[in-house]
Amino acid sequence: MANVVVVGSQWGDEGKGKIVDWLSSRADVVVRFQGCHNAGHTLVVDGETYKLSLLPSGVVRGGKLSVIGNGVVLDPWAFLSEVERISEQGVEVNPDNLMISESTPLILPIHSELDGIRENREDGVKIGTTKRGIGPAYEDKIARRAIRVCDLADENHLLDRVKNLLHHHNALRRGLGKPETDAEALHAQLLEVAPKILPFMAPVWHVLDEASRSDKRILFEGAQGAMLDIDHGTYPFVTSSNTIAGQAAAGSGMGPRALNYVLGITKAYTTRVGEGPFPTELNDAVGQRLGERGHEFGTVTGRQRRCGWFDAVMVKQAIITGGITGISLTKLDVLDGLTELKICTGYKLDGKIIRRLPAGATNQASVKPIYETMPGWQGSTRGARSWADLPAEAVKYVRRVEELIGCPVSMVSTSPEREDVILMRDPFKA
């Protein structure tokens, strides 16, 4: 049985929650390997809706081990709040079914404060972050001054680590005209939360290795999407981590040989939240219709998503950089009833036709989409579970998407319900 990596192939919000839930029912271990509580998954299990941000999707299913890997940055207070909220829905979360890597960096109050300060600059320049401190926490990790989960167990040296961290942050705060953070106060906060976090701490790399050797099926759950990747996305309007499949190895402590199948979750149209370029964006009645029919509001932030036509150029690029094996095409039913559909097959930039999204922010904002038009369908695809249930035009649309992105469609999702899936290839049996 194969291990499966699930990643987004656009700008996130592709419907990973449902597909991860569908896969997690077949997995033994579910691993979060990057991001934090800025990403949201909505799961519907037996009529109950669960909104997860940080916790792996496996927590809502009994008999699964859920893991938060070292590639994640963890806000301990947000973590405990989410555990409490899910527990109130009848989900048991304990150290037997949830583990946190001992080397996972922590998001502290100073990180979210700094995030908010930067996003509210007087000159109006902003990236469009969720202001949850994720970026500043990753900065501290790379700068080797982060406080990690294992540091909470080292009470004798924790204060020294806090002071070292604040040597940098208080200099920033002085420069920004903000009051300094008191080391003793922050240290006290960490000592208070430590006993609640430490029971979940584990050598995750070792646990996952043992699971693999025991032929356990491991599902690696990514957050955001490929075009928000810090290296391969629409920089600087990106997240602060690598969102592509290669990060599943680095962010969990497993080698790349453990990554057998990469499933790219791909919406049948395109959406984006926040700032940044969006070549196929629709600021018209069609864009509004897609947003309304697709319920395009962020699970975590509630922010309305920008909507546009399917961008085959961008998805093909994500497939190449992300090593995607097959895609799960989601929200096909949102396109029901449109008389015509458009797919972006290339861009025009400075009078030339290009088949890739350029790296520079100025060029990314300047490209103009080249569209191919296809007929829509008047029948319904909602709830379809076989090709025979789809209108002929919908089948042609899916097949054309396959051709343009150069990657097979392994699954098609036709509603928010978990079982409303047309399955061509089971990733775990690939």
C-alpha positions in Angstrom: 0.0 0.0 0.0 1.3 3.5 -0.9 1.8 6.5 1.3 -0.1 9.5 -0.1 0.8 13.2 0.0 -2.1 15.7 -0.4 -1.2 19.2 -1.6 -3.1 22.1 -3.1 -2.2 22.9 -6.7 -3.5 26.5 -6.8 -3.7 29.2 -4.1 -5.2 27.0 -1.4 -8.9 26.6 -0.6 -9.2 23.8 -3.3 -11.4 21.6 -1.1 -8.6 19.6 0.5 -10.7 19.0 3.6 -13.2 16.7 2.0 -10.6 14.7 0.0 -8.3 14.4 3.0 -11.2 13.2 5.1 -12.1 10.6 2.3 -8.5 9.4 2.3 -8.0 9.5 6.1 -10.8 7.0 6.5 -8.5 4.6 4.6 -5.2 5.7 6.3 -3.6 4.6 9.6 -1.6 7.8 10.3 -2.3 11.4 9.2 0.5 13.9 9.3 0.5 17.7 9.1 3.9 18.8 7.7 3.8 22.6 7.2 1.8 25.7 7.9 -0.2 26.4 11.1 -3.6 27.6 12.1 -3.9 30.0 9.2 -5.2 27.2 7.0 -8.7 25.8 7.4 -10.3 22.4 6.6 -14.0 21.8 6.8 -15.0 18.2 7.3 -18.5 16.7 7.3 -18.6 13.3 9.0 -21.9 11.6 9.6 -23.7 14.9 9.3 -21.4 16.6 11.8 -19.4 19.6 10.5 -15.8 20.0 11.9 -13.7 23.1 11.2 -10.1 22.3 11.7 -7.1 24.7 11.4 -4.1 23.1 13.0 -5.2 19.6 13.9 -4.7 16.9 11.3 -7.9 15.7 9.7 -7.5 12.2 11.2 -8.5 13.4 14.7 -12.2 13.2 13.9 -11.9 9.5 13.0 -11.3 6.9 15.7 -8.4 4.5 15.5 -6.1 6.9 13.6 -2.8 8.4 14.8 -2.6 12.1 14.0 0.8 13.8 13.9 1.9 17.5 13.8 5.4 17.5 12.2 8.5 19.6 12.7 7.6 21.6 9.5 4.6 23.2 11.3 4.8 26.2 13.5 2.6 25.7 16.6 0.7 28.3 18.5 0.2 26.4 21.8 -2.8 28.5 22.9 -4.5 28.2 19.5 -3.8 24.4 19.6 -5.4 24.0 23.1 -8.4 26.1 22.0 -8.9 23.9 19.0 -8.6 20.8 21.0 -11.2 22.1 23.5 -13.6 23.1 20.7 -13.3 19.7 18.9 -13.7 17.9 22.3 -17.0 19.7 22.8 -18.2 18.1 19.6 -17.5 14.6 21.0 -14.0 14.1 19.5 -11.4 12.7 21.9 -8.0 14.2 21.5 -5.2 12.8 23.7 -1.5 11.9 23.5 -2.4 8.4 22.4 -4.0 9.6 19.1 -2.2 12.9 18.6 1.6 13.6 18.7 3.6 16.8 18.2 7.2 16.7 17.0 9.6 17.7 19.7 11.4 20.1 17.3 8.3 22.0 16.2 8.8 25.8 16.7 6.3 27.8 18.7 4.3 30.8 17.7 4.3 33.3 20.6 2.3 36.4 21.2 5.1 38.6 20.0 4.9 36.9 16.6 1.2 37.7 16.0 1.7 41.2 17.3 4.6 41.8 14.9 2.5 40.3 12.1 -0.3 42.8 12.8 2.1 45.7 13.0 3.6 44.9 9.6 0.2 44.4 7.9 -1.0 47.8 9.2 1.9 49.9 7.9 1.2 53.6 7.4 2.2 53.3 3.7 -0.5 50.8 3.1 1.9 48.1 1.8 0.8 44.6 2.9 1.1 40.9 1.9 -2.3 39.9 3.0 -1.4 37.6 5.9 -3.9 36.3 8.5 -2.0 38.1 11.2 -1.5 35.0 13.2 2.2 35.2 13.6 3.1 32.4 11.2 5.7 34.4 9.1 7.6 35.9 12.1 7.7 32.4 13.7 9.2 30.9 10.6 11.7 33.8 10.5 12.9 33.0 14.0 13.2 29.3 13.1 15.5 30.1 10.1 17.4 32.6 12.3 18.0 29.8 14.9 16.5 31.7 17.7 13.1 30.0 17.9 11.7 28.4 21.0 10.6 24.8 20.2 8.4 22.3 21.9 11.3 20.5 23.4 12.5 23.7 25.0 9.4 23.7 27.2 10.8 20.7 28.9 14.1 22.4 29.6 13.0 24.7 32.4 16.5 25.5 33.5 17.4 27.1 30.2 14.0 28.3 28.9 14.5 31.8 30.3 17.8 32.2 28.6 16.2 31.1 25.3 13.4 33.7 25.8 16.0 36.4 26.5 17.9 35.5 23.3 14.7 35.7 21.3 13.8 39.0 22.7 17.2 40.4 22.1 16.1 40.5 18.4 12.4 41.2 18.9 12.8 44.1 21.4 15.2 45.8 19.0 12.5 45.5 16.3 9.8 46.8 18.6 11.9 49.8 19.6 12.4 50.6 16.0 8.7 50.4 15.3 7.9 52.6 18.3 6.3 49.7 20.3 6.9 48.8 24.0 9.4 46.1 24.7 8.2 42.6 25.7 9.2 41.6 29.2 11.2 38.4 29.3 10.0 37.3 32.7 6.3 37.7 31.7 6.7 35.7 28.5 8.7 33.1 30.4 5.8 32.8 32.9 3.3 32.3 30.0 5.4 29.5 28.6 5.8 27.8 32.0 2.0 27.9 32.4 1.2 26.3 29.1 4.1 23.8 29.0 2.4 21.1 31.1 -0.6 21.1 28.7 1.6 20.8 25.6 4.4 18.4 26.7 2.3 15.3 27.0 1.8 15.4 23.2 5.5 15.8 22.5 7.1 12.8 20.7 10.1 11.9 18.4 7.8 12.0 15.5 10.4 10.9 12.9 10.9 7.7 14.9 7.2 7.0 15.3 6.6 7.5 11.6 9.5 5.2 10.7 8.1 2.5 12.9 4.7 2.9 11.3 6.2 2.7 7.8 8.1 -0.5 8.7 4.8 -1.9 10.0 3.2 -1.3 6.6 0.9 1.4 8.0 -0.7 3.7 5.5 0.5 7.2 6.0 -1.4 10.3 4.7 0.6 13.5 4.6 -1.7 16.5 4.7 -0.6 19.8 3.3 -2.0 23.3 3.8 -2.5 26.2 1.5 -1.4 25.6 -2.2 1.5 25.4 -4.5 1.3 28.9 -5.7 1.6 30.1 -2.1 4.9 28.2 -1.8 7.7 30.5 -0.4 10.0 29.4 -3.3 7.7 28.5 -6.2 4.6 30.7 -5.6 3.6 34.3 -6.5 6.3 35.8 -4.2 6.1 38.0 -2.1 2.3 37.2 -1.9 2.9 33.8 -0.5 3.0 31.9 2.8 6.2 31.5 4.8 6.7 27.8 4.2 7.2 25.3 1.4 3.7 24.0 0.5 4.8 21.5 -2.2 5.0 17.8 -1.7 8.8 17.7 -1.1 8.1 19.4 2.2 6.2 16.4 3.4 9.6 14.6 3.8 11.4 17.5 5.4 8.5 18.6 7.6 7.9 15.2 9.1 11.3 13.6 9.4 10.7 10.9 6.8 12.8 10.5 3.7 11.5 11.2 0.2 11.3 7.4 -0.5 8.3 7.4 1.9 6.3 9.7 -0.5 4.7 7.2 -2.9 1.8 9.1 -4.5 1.2 12.9 -4.6 -2.4 13.9 -5.1 -2.9 17.6 -6.1 -6.3 19.0 -5.1 -7.4 21.2 -7.9 -10.6 23.3 -8.0 -12.5 23.2 -11.3 -12.1 27.0 -11.4 -9.7 29.3 -9.6 -9.9 31.2 -6.3 -7.5 33.3 -4.3 -7.7 35.0 -0.9 -5.9 38.2 -0.1 -3.4 40.2 -2.1 -1.4 39.2 -5.1 -1.7 38.5 -8.9 -4.6 36.6 -10.3 -4.5 36.4 -14.1 -7.9 34.8 -14.6 -9.8 36.8 -12.0 -13.4 37.7 -12.9 -14.8 40.9 -11.6 -18.2 40.4 -13.1 -21.4 38.5 -12.7 -19.8 35.2 -13.5 -17.2 35.7 -10.8 -19.9 36.6 -8.4 -21.9 33.5 -9.4 -18.9 31.2 -8.8 -18.3 32.8 -5.4 -21.9 32.4 -4.3 -22.4 28.8 -5.6 -19.1 27.7 -4.3 -19.6 29.4 -0.9 -16.2 31.0 -1.3 -15.4 32.3 2.2 -12.3 31.3 4.2 -12.8 28.7 6.9 -10.5 30.5 9.3 -10.8 34.2 8.4 -14.2 34.4 6.8 -12.7 36.5 4.0 -14.4 36.4 0.6 -12.3 34.7 -2.0 -11.6 36.1 -5.4 -12.9 33.9 -8.2 -11.9 33.3 -11.8 -11.6 30.8 -14.7 -9.5 27.6 -14.5 -5.8 28.4 -15.1 -4.2 25.4 -16.8 -0.9 27.1 -17.1 -0.6 27.7 -13.4 -1.8 24.2 -12.5 0.7 22.6 -14.9 3.5 24.6 -13.4 2.4 23.4 -9.9 2.3 19.8 -11.1 5.9 20.1 -12.3 7.3 21.9 -9.2 5.2 19.8 -6.8 5.8 16.4 -8.3 2.1 15.7 -8.5 1.1 12.2 -9.6 -2.6 12.8 -10.2 -5.2 15.4 -9.4 -8.5 15.4 -7.6 -10.8 17.9 -9.4 -13.1 19.5 -6.9 -16.3 21.6 -7.0 -17.2 20.6 -10.6 -20.8 21.1 -9.6 -20.3 24.8 -9.1 -20.0 25.1 -12.9 -23.4 23.6 -13.5 -25.7 25.8 -15.6 -23.1 28.1 -17.2 -23.6 28.4 -20.9 -19.9 28.6 -21.7 -16.6 27.9 -19.8 -13.1 29.3 -20.3 -9.8 27.8 -19.6 -6.5 29.7 -19.6 -4.0 28.0 -21.9 -1.3 30.7 -21.9 -0.4 34.3 -21.2 0.5 37.4 -23.2 3.4 39.4 -21.7 4.9 42.4 -23.6 3.4 41.2 -26.8 4.7 37.6 -26.5 2.9 34.4 -25.7 4.3 32.5 -22.8 3.3 29.1 -21.2 4.5 29.7 -17.7 3.8 32.1 -14.8 6.9 34.3 -14.6 8.8 34.7 -11.3 8.9 38.5 -11.0 6.0 40.2 -9.2 5.7 42.9 -11.9 5.5 40.4 -14.7 3.0 38.2 -12.8 0.8 41.2 -12.4 1.1 42.2 -16.0 0.3 38.9 -17.8 -3.0 38.6 -19.7 -4.7 35.3 -20.0 -5.3 33.5 -23.3 -8.5 31.6 -23.2 -10.0 28.6 -24.8 -13.8 28.5 -24.7 -15.8 25.3 -24.2 -19.6 24.8 -24.0 -21.0 24.5 -20.5 -23.8 22.1 -19.5 -27.3 22.5 -18.3 -27.6 19.2 -16.5 -26.5 18.7 -12.9 -23.2 17.1 -11.8 -24.0 17.4 -8.1 -23.7 14.2 -6.3 -22.4 12.2 -9.3 -20.4 9.1 -8.4 -19.7 7.7 -11.9 -18.8 9.0 -15.3 -22.2 7.9 -16.5 -23.8 10.4 -14.1 -22.1 13.4 -15.8 -23.4 15.4 -18.7 -21.2 14.8 -21.9 -20.0 18.4 -21.8 -18.8 18.0 -18.2 -16.8 14.9 -19.2 -15.2 16.8 -22.1 -14.3 19.6 -19.7 -12.5 17.2 -17.3 -10.7 15.5 -20.2 -9.6 18.8 -21.6 -8.2 19.8 -18.2 -6.2 16.6 -18.1 -4.7 17.3 -21.6 -3.8 20.9 -20.8 -2.1 20.2 -17.4 -0.4 17.0 -18.5 -1.6 15.0 -15.5 -4.4 12.4 -15.0 -7.5 13.2 -13.0 -7.6 10.5 -10.3 -10.8 11.7 -8.6 -13.6 14.1 -9.3 -15.5 15.7 -6.4 -19.1 16.6 -7.1 -20.4 18.0 -3.8 -19.3 18.7 -0.3 -20.5 15.2 0.8 -17.6 12.9 1.5 -18.9 10.0 -0.7 -19.8 12.1 -3.7 -16.6 11.2 -5.6 -15.9 9.7 -9.0 -12.8 7.6 -8.4 -10.6 6.6 -11.3 -7.5 5.6 -9.3 -7.2 5.0 -5.5 -4.0 6.8 -4.4 -3.3 4.2 -1.6 -3.3 1.4 -4.2 -1.2 3.3 -6.8 
